[in-house]
């Protein structure tokens, strides 16, 4: 799978949007008893890592290196 810088930027923005949603909604779900704090922390940390990876990839990977698989 060959990725362009546009693809990476799009995925980075999607990951950031999802991270923001999790950080906004999860406290409400925890308060309502729909999610534990531990689960929320785990899910938010995972999405942060995905977002950070795309940030790193956008900076460090040249066009010929932008392959996920």
PyMOL commands that set and color helices and strands:
alter all, ss='L'
color gray80, all
select helices_A, chain A and resi 5-31+37-60+63-65
alter helices_A, ss='H'
color red, helices_A
deselect
rebuild
show_as cartoon
